[in-house]
Amino acid sequence: MESKANYAMIGTFVLVAIFSVIAFIAYISGRGLSEKLTDYVVVYDTPPRGISVGSEVRYNGLKMGEVTLTRLDPTNQNNVLVSIRVLETTPVMKDTYGQLEPLGLTGLSYIQLRPGSSVEAIAPQVIFGEVPRITGKESQFDYFLGGGESIIDNANVALSSIVSALNPQAQDDFHNILRNIEIITGNLAQSDLSKERIDAVIIAVERAALDVSVAAVSVDVTAKDVSTFLNSGEIKQVLLHADQVMKTADIVLLEYKTLAEHGTVMADEGARMIEQFTATGLQDLSASMMDLRSLMEGLNRVVSELERSPLEFVVGQKKEVTELPQ
C-alpha cells in the first residue's frame, strides 16, 4: 500500500509540474489561452531585411503578433511572402500596409502595420486555402541605402566638378576678384562719406519709398475701380450689346453673301446675253442698217422727183410745153 501511495504522489507531482510549465509559458508569451488569432500574409517586392520567424508585428507601436513563416512567392520569385499571426481584434483594413521598422541598432526589424484611409475591414477568413494578403513596404533606412549608390555617384560628379573648377586659371581669377574687392573697399574708405551726405542719401531713399507707397495706393485704387466696373451691370450691358451687334453683323454678312451669289448669277446671265447679241444681234443690226440706207436713198430720189415735177410725179405724165409764136 505504501508503494502505491508513493506512485500516486509522484504522478500527482508530475501532472502539477506539467500544468505549471504550460501556465508559465502562456504567461510569458503575453496572451491568454482564450485569445483568438488571425493569419495574414505580407507581400514584399524588396528584401525584408532583419525579418525572421518570431519577429514582432506591431500596430501603432503595440505588439499584436509575430511572424510565423517566410518564403518566396511561387508565382513571382522577386516577391517575399511573410506570414504573420496577430490578434483577432487588430483593425486590419483593405488599405493597411506592413512597413519594416529597424529594432534599434541590432540589425533586426519588425513589421509595423499602418492604417490607411479606408474604413472597410479586410475579410480575415481563409477562402479556398488563401490567406488575406497585405502590401508590404521597405523601411526608410532601406530606401536610403538603396539610393546610396546614386548619392555616391552624384557626390563623385560634384567633387570632380570642384576639382576641375579649382584649376590654376580659376585660382588666378579668384585672386583677381579678391583684389578688385580690396580696391573697391579702399576707395570707399578714402571717399568723403560725411554725415551730411549720408543723411541726404537716407532722405532721398525715404522720398523714393514714399513715392512708391503713393504709387502703390494709386494702383490699389485703380484696381478697385476696375473691379467695381467689372462687377457692375454696365459691363454686362456692354457685352450684351456687343453680342447683339455680332449677331446683326452675322445676319448682314449672310445677306451680303446671298446678294453676292445673286449678283454672280445676274453677271453670268448678262455675259450670256452679251455673247448672244455679239453672235447674232450684230449681224441683224448690220443688215437692218443696209436696208435703212437703201430706204433713205429711195426717199431721196422721191423727194428730188417731187421737187422737180410734182404733177409728173403724181400723174405719171410729162408736162406739155407750149411754144408761143414769135
C-alpha positions as CSV (number, residue, x, y, z in Angstrom):
1,M,0.0,0.0,0.0
2,E,2.8,2.4,0.8
3,S,4.5,1.8,-2.6
4,K,1.2,2.5,-4.4
5,A,0.8,5.7,-2.4
6,N,4.3,6.9,-3.4
7,Y,3.4,6.3,-7.1
8,A,0.3,8.3,-6.8
9,M,2.1,11.2,-5.1
10,I,4.8,11.1,-7.8
11,G,2.2,11.1,-10.6
12,T,0.3,14.0,-9.0
13,F,3.5,16.0,-8.7
14,V,4.4,15.3,-12.4
15,L,0.9,16.5,-13.5
16,V,1.1,19.6,-11.4
17,A,4.6,20.4,-12.8
18,I,3.4,20.0,-16.4
19,F,0.4,22.2,-15.9
20,S,2.6,24.8,-14.1
21,V,5.0,24.8,-17.1
22,I,2.1,25.3,-19.5
23,A,0.7,28.1,-17.5
24,F,4.1,29.8,-17.2
25,I,4.7,29.5,-20.9
26,A,1.3,31.0,-21.6
27,Y,2.0,33.9,-19.1
28,I,5.4,34.6,-20.6
29,S,4.0,34.7,-24.2
30,G,1.8,37.6,-23.1
31,R,-1.5,36.2,-24.1
32,G,-4.1,34.0,-22.5
33,L,-5.3,30.7,-23.8
34,S,-8.7,32.2,-24.7
35,E,-7.2,34.8,-27.2
36,K,-8.1,34.3,-30.8
37,L,-5.5,34.9,-33.6
38,T,-5.9,35.6,-37.3
39,D,-3.4,34.8,-40.1
40,Y,-2.3,37.3,-42.8
41,V,0.4,37.3,-45.5
42,V,2.5,40.4,-46.0
43,V,3.9,40.7,-49.6
44,Y,7.2,42.5,-50.1
45,D,8.7,43.3,-53.5
46,T,12.0,44.2,-51.8
47,P,14.1,42.1,-49.4
48,P,12.6,42.3,-45.9
49,R,15.9,42.8,-44.1
50,G,16.0,41.8,-40.4
51,I,12.7,39.8,-40.5
52,S,12.7,36.1,-39.4
53,V,10.3,33.7,-37.8
54,G,9.4,35.1,-34.4
55,S,9.9,38.8,-35.3
56,E,7.3,41.1,-33.8
57,V,4.3,42.5,-35.6
58,R,3.1,45.8,-34.1
59,Y,0.1,48.1,-34.7
60,N,0.7,51.8,-33.7
61,G,3.6,50.7,-31.7
62,L,1.8,47.9,-29.8
63,K,2.7,44.3,-30.2
64,M,-0.1,42.4,-31.8
65,G,1.5,39.2,-33.0
66,E,4.6,37.7,-34.6
67,V,6.0,36.3,-37.9
68,T,5.3,32.6,-38.3
69,L,6.8,31.9,-41.8
70,T,8.9,33.5,-44.5
71,R,9.1,32.2,-48.1
72,L,9.4,33.2,-51.7
73,D,6.3,33.8,-53.8
74,P,5.8,30.8,-56.1
75,T,4.2,32.9,-58.8
76,N,6.9,35.7,-58.7
77,Q,10.3,34.9,-57.4
78,N,11.0,38.6,-56.8
79,N,8.4,38.8,-54.1
80,V,8.8,37.6,-50.5
81,L,5.8,36.3,-48.6
82,V,5.9,36.8,-44.8
83,S,3.1,35.0,-42.9
84,I,2.0,36.8,-39.7
85,R,-0.4,35.9,-36.9
86,V,-2.0,38.7,-35.0
87,L,-4.8,39.2,-32.5
88,E,-8.3,39.0,-34.0
89,T,-9.0,42.4,-32.6
90,T,-6.3,44.0,-34.7
91,P,-8.0,46.6,-37.1
92,V,-6.7,45.4,-40.4
93,M,-8.4,47.3,-43.2
94,K,-8.2,46.9,-47.0
95,D,-5.5,49.6,-47.4
96,T,-3.5,48.6,-44.3
97,Y,0.2,48.0,-45.2
98,G,3.1,46.5,-43.3
99,Q,6.2,48.7,-43.2
100,L,9.5,47.4,-41.9
101,E,11.0,49.3,-39.0
102,P,14.5,48.8,-37.5
103,L,14.7,47.4,-34.0
104,G,17.3,49.7,-32.5
105,L,21.0,49.1,-33.7
106,T,20.7,45.3,-33.5
107,G,20.1,44.9,-37.3
108,L,16.8,43.2,-36.6
109,S,13.5,44.6,-37.8
110,Y,9.8,44.3,-37.0
111,I,6.6,44.8,-39.1
112,Q,4.6,47.9,-38.3
113,L,1.0,47.7,-39.5
114,R,0.0,51.2,-40.6
115,P,-3.7,52.1,-41.2
116,G,-4.9,53.8,-44.4
117,S,-7.9,55.9,-45.1
118,S,-10.3,53.0,-45.7
119,V,-12.8,52.0,-43.0
120,E,-13.7,48.7,-44.7
121,A,-12.1,45.8,-42.9
122,I,-10.4,43.1,-44.9
123,A,-12.0,39.6,-44.8
124,P,-10.0,37.7,-42.2
125,Q,-11.4,34.2,-43.1
126,V,-9.5,31.8,-45.3
127,I,-11.2,31.4,-48.7
128,F,-10.3,28.3,-50.6
129,G,-7.0,27.9,-48.7
130,E,-5.9,31.5,-49.4
131,V,-4.9,33.8,-46.6
132,P,-5.7,37.5,-46.9
133,R,-2.7,39.5,-48.2
134,I,-1.3,42.8,-47.1
135,T,1.0,45.1,-49.1
136,G,4.5,45.4,-47.6
137,K,6.8,48.4,-47.8
138,E,10.5,48.8,-47.1
139,S,11.8,50.9,-44.3
140,Q,13.1,54.4,-44.8
141,F,16.6,53.3,-43.9
142,D,16.5,50.6,-46.6
143,Y,15.2,53.2,-49.0
144,F,18.1,55.4,-48.1
145,L,20.6,52.6,-48.5
146,G,19.0,51.6,-51.9
147,G,19.6,55.2,-53.1
148,G,23.1,55.3,-51.6
149,E,24.8,54.2,-54.9
150,S,23.2,57.1,-56.8
151,I,24.2,59.5,-54.0
152,I,27.8,58.4,-54.1
153,D,27.8,58.8,-57.9
154,N,26.4,62.3,-57.6
155,A,29.0,63.1,-54.9
156,N,31.8,61.9,-57.2
157,V,30.5,64.1,-60.0
158,A,30.3,67.1,-57.7
159,L,33.9,66.5,-56.4
160,S,35.1,66.1,-60.0
161,S,33.4,69.4,-60.9
162,I,35.0,71.2,-57.9
163,V,38.5,69.8,-58.7
164,S,38.1,70.9,-62.4
165,A,36.9,74.3,-61.2
166,L,40.0,74.8,-58.9
167,N,42.5,74.8,-61.8
168,P,45.3,77.4,-61.8
169,Q,43.4,79.7,-64.1
170,A,40.3,79.6,-61.8
171,Q,42.6,80.3,-58.8
172,D,44.0,83.4,-60.6
173,D,40.5,84.6,-61.4
174,F,39.5,84.2,-57.8
175,H,42.6,86.2,-56.6
176,N,41.7,88.9,-59.1
177,I,38.2,89.1,-57.7
178,L,39.6,89.4,-54.2
179,R,42.0,92.1,-55.4
180,N,39.1,94.1,-57.0
181,I,37.1,93.8,-53.8
182,E,40.0,95.1,-51.9
183,I,40.4,98.1,-54.3
184,I,36.7,98.9,-54.0
185,T,36.7,98.8,-50.3
186,G,39.8,101.0,-50.2
187,N,38.2,103.6,-52.5
188,L,35.1,103.6,-50.2
189,A,37.3,104.1,-47.2
190,Q,39.1,107.1,-48.9
191,S,35.9,108.7,-50.2
192,D,34.3,111.6,-48.4
193,L,31.4,110.0,-46.6
194,S,30.4,112.8,-44.3
195,K,27.3,112.7,-42.1
196,E,25.6,115.3,-44.2
197,R,25.9,113.2,-47.4
198,I,24.7,110.1,-45.6
199,D,21.7,112.0,-44.3
200,A,21.0,113.2,-47.8
201,V,21.1,109.7,-49.2
202,I,18.7,108.5,-46.4
203,I,16.3,111.3,-47.1
204,A,16.4,110.5,-50.9
205,V,15.7,106.9,-50.1
206,E,12.8,107.9,-47.8
207,R,11.3,110.1,-50.5
208,A,11.6,107.3,-53.1
209,A,9.9,104.9,-50.7
210,L,7.1,107.5,-50.1
211,D,6.7,107.9,-53.8
212,V,6.5,104.1,-54.2
213,S,3.9,103.9,-51.5
214,V,1.8,106.7,-53.1
215,A,2.0,104.9,-56.4
216,A,1.0,101.6,-54.8
217,V,-2.1,103.3,-53.2
218,S,-3.0,104.7,-56.7
219,V,-2.6,101.3,-58.2
220,D,-4.8,99.8,-55.5
221,V,-7.5,102.4,-56.1
222,T,-7.4,101.9,-59.8
223,A,-7.6,98.1,-59.3
224,K,-10.6,98.6,-57.0
225,D,-12.3,100.9,-59.6
226,V,-11.7,98.3,-62.3
227,S,-13.0,95.6,-60.1
228,T,-16.1,97.7,-59.3
229,F,-16.6,98.3,-63.0
230,L,-16.3,94.6,-63.8
231,N,-18.7,93.7,-61.1
232,S,-21.3,96.3,-62.1
233,G,-24.0,95.7,-64.6
234,E,-22.6,98.2,-67.1
235,I,-20.0,95.7,-68.4
236,K,-22.7,93.1,-68.7
237,Q,-24.8,95.5,-70.8
238,V,-21.8,96.4,-73.0
239,L,-21.2,92.7,-73.5
240,L,-24.9,92.1,-74.3
241,H,-24.9,94.9,-76.8
242,A,-21.7,93.6,-78.3
243,D,-23.3,90.2,-78.6
244,Q,-26.3,91.7,-80.4
245,V,-24.0,93.7,-82.7
246,M,-22.2,90.5,-83.6
247,K,-25.5,88.7,-84.3
248,T,-26.6,91.6,-86.5
249,A,-23.2,91.5,-88.3
250,D,-23.7,87.8,-88.9
251,I,-27.1,88.5,-90.4
252,V,-25.7,91.3,-92.6
253,L,-22.8,89.1,-93.8
254,L,-25.3,86.3,-94.6
255,E,-27.4,88.7,-96.6
256,Y,-24.3,90.1,-98.4
257,K,-23.3,86.6,-99.2
258,T,-26.8,85.9,-100.7
259,L,-26.6,89.2,-102.6
260,A,-23.2,88.3,-104.0
261,E,-24.5,85.0,-105.1
262,H,-27.4,86.7,-106.9
263,G,-25.1,89.2,-108.5
264,T,-22.9,86.4,-109.7
265,V,-25.9,84.7,-111.3
266,M,-27.0,88.0,-112.9
267,A,-23.5,88.7,-114.2
268,D,-23.5,85.2,-115.7
269,E,-26.9,85.9,-117.4
270,G,-25.7,89.3,-118.7
271,A,-22.5,87.8,-120.1
272,R,-24.6,85.1,-121.8
273,M,-26.9,87.8,-123.3
274,I,-24.0,89.9,-124.5
275,E,-22.4,86.9,-126.0
276,Q,-25.7,86.0,-127.9
277,F,-26.0,89.7,-129.0
278,T,-22.5,89.8,-130.3
279,A,-23.0,86.4,-132.1
280,T,-26.4,87.2,-133.9
281,G,-27.6,90.7,-133.0
282,L,-24.7,92.5,-134.6
283,Q,-25.3,90.7,-137.9
284,D,-29.1,91.5,-137.8
285,L,-28.2,95.1,-137.0
286,S,-25.8,95.3,-139.9
287,A,-28.5,94.0,-142.3
288,S,-31.0,96.5,-140.9
289,M,-28.6,99.4,-141.4
290,M,-28.1,98.4,-145.1
291,D,-31.9,98.2,-145.6
292,L,-32.3,101.6,-143.9
293,R,-29.6,103.1,-146.2
294,S,-31.4,101.8,-149.3
295,L,-34.7,103.2,-148.0
296,M,-33.1,106.6,-147.4
297,E,-31.6,106.6,-150.9
298,G,-35.1,105.8,-152.4
299,L,-36.7,108.6,-150.3
300,N,-34.1,111.0,-151.5
301,R,-34.9,110.2,-155.2
302,V,-38.7,110.5,-154.5
303,V,-38.1,114.0,-152.9
304,S,-36.0,115.0,-155.8
305,E,-38.6,114.0,-158.4
306,L,-41.3,115.7,-156.3
307,E,-39.4,118.9,-156.2
308,R,-38.6,118.8,-159.9
309,S,-42.1,118.0,-161.3
310,P,-44.8,117.4,-158.8
311,L,-47.5,116.8,-161.5
312,E,-45.4,114.4,-163.4
313,F,-44.7,112.6,-160.1
314,V,-48.4,112.5,-159.2
315,V,-50.0,111.9,-162.7
316,G,-47.2,110.0,-164.2
317,Q,-47.1,112.1,-167.5
318,K,-44.7,114.6,-168.6
319,K,-45.7,118.2,-168.6
320,E,-46.5,119.6,-172.1
321,V,-44.6,122.7,-173.2
322,T,-46.5,125.3,-175.3
323,E,-44.4,127.3,-177.6
324,L,-45.5,130.9,-178.2
325,P,-45.3,132.3,-181.8
326,Q,-42.7,134.8,-182.4
